[in-house]
Amino acid sequence: MRDKLLFFTFFIVITGICGGGTAAQSNWAGADLRNFTYTPSCASEDSAKPVTVKNGEYSYEKQEDGYVDRFSFNVFDIVYGDLTGDGKEEAVALTVCNTGGTGNFSEGFIFGAQGGKAVLLATLPGGDRAYGGIRKAWIDKGRLVVETNDPGEMGGACCPTEIVTSTYKLAGKKLNEVTAPTKRSIYPSRRVNFAKGRSEAVVKLTIRGDEGAELVLGARKGQTMTVNVSDEAVEAGLTGEAKITTIANGFRAVLAASGDQTIQLRNGAADPVTVTVTIRIQ
């Protein structure tokens, strides 16, 4: 039996739209944004309808005539920092919304604190999964830095291949982009070469949190490739046609074609992980 591993459907949190834990709430003087009322723009029908989250979550499920109406809205991260230069912290709540289908729409809400309350200053547009879905954000020297997903040349909302980093400055109630966005691959590629006469190669690399890497090597049809990863936080898969067997911290694959083979690695942890990958060809 030949299995084609469609490896990693990277979905934005939602987790990994997003990944990442909530930043420590240090000097924020506003309301608890995990128990708060938002007005999301994720569905035109409900765009003006407020929803109140409890512990960062809101959802409902209603039986309608012939279908089930579902809706969910979640706050998956909150970051704090001074965006206005007044020495007081603002808060950025990163959210994701699902209206019952496959789409998961991210959005950010930027709040200031007044009299112990949270006052909406601006919104940060996101997108649906690979198409602009927010992965994470942080505040650095008075600027809001945001990472979003991009499908790259592969296309498809399910599976981002690139990360876009954008930097904004808050001016009153408007977000202005202050530098040109930059892109990087979620799966940077590296070629693996075997020493003469050797059937095993060992690769050491560091993988960013919630990102991955690709290892490319040549092999022949019918050969067996065995891959072991030193850290269980990192998953390994093969993108081509093969008969694949899962083993502890890796896989074994009987290759269905000759040529370049691509091993995809994904770090499921929020922090960078340095791993050793052992590859054997027989």
C-alpha positions as CSV (number, residue, x, y, z in Angstrom):
1,M,0.0,0.0,0.0
2,R,1.4,3.4,-0.9
3,D,0.6,6.3,1.2
4,K,1.1,9.9,0.3
5,L,1.7,11.9,3.5
6,L,0.1,15.3,3.3
7,F,2.2,16.4,6.2
8,F,1.2,19.3,8.5
9,T,-2.0,21.0,7.9
10,F,-0.7,24.0,9.8
11,F,-3.7,25.6,11.1
12,I,-3.7,28.7,12.8
13,V,-4.6,27.9,16.2
14,I,-5.4,28.6,16.5
15,T,-2.9,27.4,18.2
16,G,-1.0,28.0,15.7
17,I,-2.9,30.3,13.9
18,C,-1.2,30.7,16.2
19,G,0.6,29.2,18.9
20,G,2.1,31.0,21.7
21,G,1.0,31.5,25.3
22,T,-0.3,34.7,26.7
23,A,2.3,37.3,27.7
24,A,2.5,38.1,31.3
25,Q,0.0,40.8,32.3
26,S,2.4,43.3,34.0
27,N,1.2,46.9,34.2
28,W,-2.1,46.6,32.2
29,A,-4.7,48.8,33.9
30,G,-7.7,47.8,31.8
31,A,-10.3,45.1,31.9
32,D,-9.8,41.3,31.8
33,L,-9.8,40.7,28.1
34,R,-10.4,37.0,28.5
35,N,-13.7,37.8,30.1
36,F,-14.8,40.6,27.9
37,T,-17.3,41.6,25.1
38,Y,-16.0,41.9,21.5
39,T,-17.6,42.8,18.2
40,P,-16.0,40.5,15.7
41,S,-16.2,41.1,12.0
42,C,-15.9,37.5,11.0
43,A,-19.4,37.1,9.7
44,S,-21.4,39.7,7.8
45,E,-24.7,38.6,9.4
46,D,-23.3,38.9,12.9
47,S,-20.8,41.7,12.3
48,A,-22.6,44.1,14.5
49,K,-23.5,41.5,17.2
50,P,-21.3,41.6,20.3
51,V,-20.1,38.3,21.8
52,T,-18.9,37.9,25.4
53,V,-16.1,35.5,26.0
54,K,-15.6,33.6,29.3
55,N,-12.0,32.4,29.8
56,G,-11.3,33.5,26.3
57,E,-14.1,31.4,24.6
58,Y,-17.6,31.9,23.2
59,S,-19.6,29.4,21.1
60,Y,-23.1,28.3,20.3
61,E,-24.7,25.4,18.4
62,K,-28.3,25.7,17.2
63,Q,-30.4,23.2,15.3
64,E,-32.0,25.0,12.4
65,D,-34.2,23.7,9.6
66,G,-32.1,21.1,7.9
67,Y,-28.7,22.1,9.4
68,V,-26.8,22.9,12.5
69,D,-25.8,26.6,13.0
70,R,-22.4,26.8,14.7
71,F,-20.3,29.7,15.7
72,S,-17.2,30.1,17.9
73,F,-15.0,33.0,18.9
74,N,-11.8,32.6,20.9
75,V,-9.1,34.9,22.3
76,F,-5.9,32.8,21.6
77,D,-3.3,35.3,22.8
78,I,-3.0,38.7,24.5
79,V,0.2,40.9,24.3
80,Y,1.0,44.0,26.3
81,G,3.2,47.0,25.8
82,D,3.4,50.8,25.3
83,L,2.2,51.6,21.8
84,T,1.5,55.3,22.4
85,G,4.6,56.5,24.1
86,D,2.8,57.6,27.2
87,G,4.5,55.1,29.5
88,K,1.2,53.1,29.9
89,E,0.6,49.7,28.5
90,E,-1.9,48.9,25.7
91,A,-3.2,45.4,25.1
92,V,-3.6,43.5,21.9
93,A,-6.1,40.7,21.9
94,L,-5.6,38.2,19.1
95,T,-8.7,36.3,18.2
96,V,-10.0,33.6,15.8
97,C,-13.6,33.1,14.6
98,N,-15.3,30.1,13.0
99,T,-18.8,30.5,11.5
100,G,-19.5,26.8,11.0
101,G,-17.4,26.0,7.9
102,T,-13.8,25.4,7.3
103,G,-12.8,29.0,7.5
104,N,-11.1,30.3,10.6
105,F,-10.8,34.1,10.6
106,S,-8.3,35.9,12.8
107,E,-8.4,39.5,13.9
108,G,-6.7,41.7,16.5
109,F,-8.2,44.2,18.9
110,I,-6.0,47.0,20.3
111,F,-7.1,48.5,23.6
112,G,-6.1,51.3,25.8
113,A,-6.9,51.5,29.5
114,Q,-9.0,54.3,30.9
115,G,-10.4,54.3,34.4
116,G,-9.9,50.6,34.8
117,K,-11.8,49.9,31.6
118,A,-10.6,48.7,28.1
119,V,-11.2,51.2,25.3
120,L,-10.9,50.0,21.7
121,L,-8.3,52.0,19.8
122,A,-7.9,50.1,16.6
123,T,-8.3,46.7,15.0
124,L,-5.7,44.6,13.3
125,P,-6.9,42.8,10.2
126,G,-6.0,39.1,9.8
127,G,-7.3,36.5,7.4
128,D,-8.4,32.9,6.9
129,R,-5.7,30.4,7.9
130,A,-3.0,30.5,5.2
131,Y,-4.5,33.6,3.7
132,G,-3.3,36.2,6.2
133,G,-4.1,34.3,9.4
134,I,-2.4,35.8,12.4
135,R,0.2,33.6,13.9
136,K,1.5,35.8,16.7
137,A,2.3,39.4,17.6
138,W,4.5,41.3,20.0
139,I,5.3,44.9,21.0
140,D,8.9,46.1,20.4
141,K,10.1,49.6,21.1
142,G,6.6,51.1,20.8
143,R,5.8,49.2,17.6
144,L,3.5,46.3,17.0
145,V,5.1,43.4,15.1
146,V,2.8,40.8,13.6
147,E,3.5,37.5,11.9
148,T,0.8,36.2,9.5
149,N,0.5,33.2,7.2
150,D,1.0,33.1,3.4
151,P,0.2,30.2,1.1
152,G,3.2,31.0,-1.1
153,E,3.2,29.4,-4.6
154,M,1.5,26.3,-3.3
155,G,-1.9,28.0,-2.7
156,G,-4.7,26.6,-0.5
157,A,-6.1,28.0,2.7
158,C,-5.2,24.9,4.7
159,C,-1.4,25.0,4.4
160,P,0.8,28.1,4.7
161,T,4.3,27.8,3.5
162,E,5.6,31.3,4.3
163,I,5.4,33.8,7.2
164,V,5.0,37.5,6.6
165,T,6.3,39.9,9.3
166,S,4.8,43.4,9.4
167,T,5.6,46.3,11.7
168,Y,3.0,48.9,12.7
169,K,2.9,52.2,14.6
170,L,-0.3,53.2,16.3
171,A,-1.2,56.8,15.5
172,G,-4.4,57.8,17.4
173,K,-6.9,55.2,16.3
174,K,-5.0,54.2,13.1
175,L,-2.4,51.5,12.5
176,N,0.3,52.6,10.0
177,E,2.7,50.2,8.5
178,V,6.2,51.6,9.1
179,T,8.4,49.2,7.2
180,A,8.0,46.9,4.2
181,P,6.8,43.4,5.1
182,T,9.3,40.6,5.0
183,K,8.8,36.9,4.2
184,R,10.5,33.7,5.3
185,S,9.8,30.1,4.6
186,I,8.1,28.1,7.3
187,Y,10.1,25.1,6.0
188,P,13.6,26.3,5.1
189,S,15.3,23.6,2.9
190,R,18.6,22.0,3.4
191,R,20.3,19.3,1.3
192,V,21.7,16.2,3.0
193,N,24.7,14.4,1.5
194,F,26.0,11.0,2.6
195,A,29.7,10.5,3.1
196,K,31.2,8.0,0.5
197,G,30.4,4.4,1.5
198,R,28.1,5.5,4.3
199,S,24.4,4.6,4.5
200,E,23.7,6.9,7.5
201,A,23.7,10.7,7.8
202,V,23.3,12.8,11.0
203,V,22.0,16.3,10.8
204,K,21.8,18.8,13.7
205,L,19.6,21.9,13.3
206,T,17.5,24.4,15.3
207,I,13.8,24.8,14.4
208,R,11.8,27.9,15.4
209,G,8.8,27.4,17.6
210,D,5.7,26.4,15.7
211,E,7.7,26.2,12.5
212,G,9.5,23.5,10.5
213,A,12.3,22.6,8.2
214,E,12.9,20.4,5.1
215,L,15.8,17.9,4.5
216,V,16.3,16.9,0.9
217,L,18.3,13.9,-0.2
218,G,18.6,11.6,-3.2
219,A,17.5,7.9,-3.0
220,R,16.3,5.1,-5.2
221,K,12.9,3.3,-5.7
222,G,12.6,0.3,-3.4
223,Q,15.1,1.6,-0.8
224,T,14.0,1.9,2.8
225,M,14.5,5.2,4.5
226,T,14.5,5.3,8.3
227,V,14.3,8.7,10.1
228,N,14.7,9.3,13.8
229,V,14.4,12.6,15.6
230,S,16.1,13.3,18.9
231,D,13.3,15.4,20.4
232,E,9.6,14.3,20.6
233,A,8.5,17.9,20.2
234,V,9.6,17.6,16.5
235,E,7.5,15.5,14.1
236,A,8.9,14.1,10.9
237,G,7.1,13.1,7.7
238,L,7.8,12.4,4.0
239,T,6.1,14.4,1.3
240,G,6.4,11.8,-1.6
241,E,4.9,8.5,-2.4
242,A,6.0,5.7,-0.1
243,K,4.8,2.9,2.1
244,I,5.2,4.5,5.5
245,T,5.4,3.0,8.9
246,T,5.4,5.2,12.0
247,I,8.1,4.4,14.6
248,A,9.2,6.0,17.8
249,N,10.2,9.6,17.1
250,G,10.2,9.1,13.4
251,F,9.2,6.9,10.5
252,R,10.3,4.1,8.1
253,A,9.4,4.4,4.4
254,V,9.8,2.1,1.4
255,L,10.3,4.5,-1.4
256,A,8.0,4.4,-4.5
257,A,10.2,6.5,-6.8
258,S,13.8,7.4,-7.4
259,G,15.1,10.9,-7.1
260,D,15.0,13.6,-4.4
261,Q,13.1,12.8,-1.3
262,T,11.9,15.5,1.1
263,I,11.6,15.0,4.8
264,Q,9.5,17.6,6.5
265,L,10.1,18.4,10.2
266,R,7.7,20.4,12.4
267,N,8.4,21.8,15.8
268,G,5.2,21.6,17.8
269,A,6.6,23.5,20.8
270,A,6.3,27.3,21.2
271,D,10.1,27.7,21.7
272,P,13.0,26.9,19.4
273,V,14.2,23.3,19.6
274,T,17.6,22.0,18.6
275,V,17.4,18.4,17.3
276,T,19.5,15.7,15.8
277,V,18.0,13.9,12.8
278,T,19.4,10.5,11.9
279,I,18.7,9.3,8.4
280,R,19.5,5.7,7.2
281,I,19.1,4.4,3.7
282,Q,19.1,0.6,3.0
